[in-house]
Amino acid sequence: MQKITIAIDGYSSCGKSTLAKAIAQKINYNYIDTGAMYRAVTVYALRNNLINAKHKINEVELVAQLNRIDVAFHFNANTKSSETLLNGENIEKEIRTMLVNENVSKVSSIKEVREKMVALQRKMGKNKEVVLDGRDIGTNVFPDAELKLFMTADYDVRAQRRLDELSSKGQYFTHEEVKINLMQRDYDDTHRKENPLIKAKDAIVIDNTDLSREEQLEFVLKLITDMQLLVEKV
């Protein structure tokens, strides 16, 4: 089959990463979690006191230290999953905390941070056969991606999903706290100056409020097959 690039954008807690991982595993493509890359930079900023208790970022100093930040992925053969590395250290658990959730949108809005991460993403995906999920994959990182998806879901459903994820990791919050955090992240993501979250004109919308993971995957795999056949004919 013809090699293609699959770009998945959408709101937080809509299952982008879950779907992207399932697709990559099913069709033997590489998976790049671009959101994890911005989370890694956020972890660096938090560890180095570049974000204060009021979520104010020392942008000048963070930009000055970008050359000290290396983000990469490692495939764990035991768990059969990709893990995020910050300067060689596995930070997969740390990047999923509520503290990172509260700060990542602001960190990712910094022009120089986005430029560095986008350059890395393009390098990782230059040979196609890749699935990427994030906020601006189909509009900025790979605007020529053959298949673009845009994911959304009801706020309460999204909040419950994130609540379940946090609870499974021993982090406990109320449904309302998580929902407010998601609403703030959506606002930050869609209103930032640098490559805001918007739906690409040619993206296919998937509202998975009432869809199971299996239903989503089956639908997208059909889209992929159709797109590969279409590309082969061109």
Beta strands, then each sheet from edge to edge (+ up, - down):
strand 1: 5-10
strand 2: 30-33
strand 3: 71-76
strand 4: 81-86
strand 5: 89-90
strand 6: 130-134
strand 7: 147-152
strand 8: 204-207
sheet 1: 2+ 6+ 1+ 7+ 8+
sheet 2: 3+ 4- 5+
end
